[in-house]
Amino acid sequence: MPKIVLMNAEGWPGIEHSAQRLQEGADPLDVIEEGIKLTEKHPGVHTVGYGSPPNALGVMQLDASIMNGDTLETAAVGALEGIMHPISVARTMLSKLPHVMLVGEGAQRFALECGFKKEELLSPEAKRDYEKWREENLKGPVVDIFKPEDGKGSHGTIVCIARDDKGRFGGGVSTSGWDYKYPGRLGDSPVIGAGMYVDSRYGGAACTHCGENAIRTSLAHAMVLYMKKGASVRDAVVEGLQDLKALKGGFQGQVVLYAVDRNGEHFVARRFEGGHECEYLFWTDGMKSYEKREAVFLG
């Protein structure tokens, strides 16, 4: 079976390392955690970790999840403050706790008890941008700047699906979420089955951009379920897009869908017209380096 690493475009700081580690025979979860960590701390990435936009009160709250496709063990953290690597906190949960998800103060307490250090996550640039945004937008209660049918700003996420030559899948997601989001907001990234799901028997799937829509359709799990029922990887993604189109009311945002089947075939599609933000990164056996590819527009 071919070894595979699939990431969205924002994963560029980590994919070379992940591909090399997979070639060396590393466990897929190690490959995912290490690659995402390199992305979380890179100052040139503005969708997770250092330098990303905070919530509407100027506080950085991070979300992450990780999943073992062989055992279906999962762990996730949400609204985690002051910790640079939420993906590693989630990974640590797999061996330390019986719980699947920790949020807020509980997630931070767990991280500190396990030896993670509190760090400043807002870069000077991010602070300046936030102060400007607050001056222009925050005139009263935070709730007044949001409307159910409207969404603005970036919805950045790092996703990674890896499979080794034994057919073992792993999946990981990390994000700072919606720019200047309502405090405490969770997107699809920490919700297993919405933003990411892997099952080594059938394949893996992940989503980026509007997490609210992925949650409403249990999108990642749905795509894996379609593959379980015999759909090709492309058809599974198409079915996922049809589920998105069935949504009525609320905010209808942009979504990119990523999927890999148990045979190693992959397909990435987007629901909207776009440019460079719809690129993704792919590596498999025989490639000297990863390739940038464009998500297929399916409308």
Secondary structure, 3 states (H helix, E strand, C coil): CCCEEEEEHHHCCCHHHHHHHHHCCCCHHHHHHHHHHHHHCCCCCCCCCCCCCCCCCCCCCEEEEEEECCCCCEEEEEEECCECCHHHHHHHHHHHCCCCEEEHHHHHHHHHHCCCCECCCCCHHHHHHHHHHHHHHCCCCHHHHCECCECCCCEEEEEEEEECCCCCEEEEEEEEEECCCCCCCCCCCCCECCCEEEECCCEEEEEEECHHHHHHHCHHHHHHHHHHCCCCHHHHHHHHHHHHHCCCCCCCCCEEEEEEECCCCEEEEECCCCCHHHEEEEEECCCCCCEEEECEECC
